Amino acid sequence: MIPASRARLRRALRPSGSLRVVLSRTLATAATLGALALGAAACGRDEDPFAGFTTTPVAAPPPAPESVPAVTPEPPRPGARRRPRRPPPTAGVSPDPLPPQEPVPPAPDAADQLLPEACCSESRRGRRIDAIVLHTTESADRPGFDELARLARYLVRVRRSAHVANDGEGYSSRMVADDRRAYHATYWNISTLGLEQVGFGRFGAEDWRRRPVQLESTARWIAHWARANRIPIRRCEVEGLRYNRRRRVVAGAIVRRGICSHAQLDPRNRSDPGRDYPWDAVLARAREVAAGAR
């Protein structure tokens, strides 16, 4: 039990309800101002998250391994029958005019992991290529070529594909020939080339900064494909996107030929390669590679 005199003293010193509210708000305001000051100091130190990031690679992408696991088609499931369906809508030809043909730099060295045509690609029927699409696999790196080999097996299983994939060590895997349509961007497959980058769309600036050899590989693929298909090395622009009830893209046009993110072509369903992807650095390096072609 507390003596009466001591209890009266505590009641006298206890702040009233209104005073408690004032004190609480004052402390919250001070904490907010402190956080803003720290944020401003941090921004002042490095306003550009890629300050100091160089387009010159630490090392060139490594040569492809001499041998890689063979890619085999999935056996048909017993009793499984595929219903015939109408061909899905496909993108039309971009109205953006073609630039003059210029020298084409060589493609990076890539391991042969061509996916079976029966599951994973079809003829482009001579259609012009209007854009290069960058993806992320949403998977982590494994040592050496292991992740690219796993990715090839996975794509066969789910009947999807990309023309090329690369990983954090700079290895590249050729999965579909450029003159064939890979299954990487639904409505846009007919007129695009797809590059899967092992990594995550949630990567921040620091994560990408630590992957210069992969970004160098990506820049070299962009430079090769862009010159080979007379695509300007710049961000693409898309207009007129329309979806059906299944949330699939059924209309749209690439009005400015260039390099697209998967998110640009299907913003309702895709966000890769992520908001912090270093577009400026990668495209600047791709222009350097293209300019050096003879």
Buried (B, 14 or more C-beta within 10 A) or exposed (E): EEEEEEEEEEEEEEEEEEEEEEEEEEEEEEEEEEEEEEEEEEEEEEEEEBEEBEBEBEEEBBEBBEEBBEBEEEEEEEEEEEEEEEEEBBBBEBEBEEEEEEEBBEBBBBBEBBBBBEBBBBEBEEBBBBBBBBBBBEBEBBEBBEBBBBBBBEBBEEEBBBBBBBBBBBBBBBBBEBEBBBBBBBBBBBBBBBBBBBBBBEBEBEBBBEBBBBBBBBBBBBBBBBBBBBBBBBBBBBEEBEBEEEEBBBEBBBBBBBBBBBBBBBBEEBBBBBEBBBBEBBBBBBBBBBEEEE
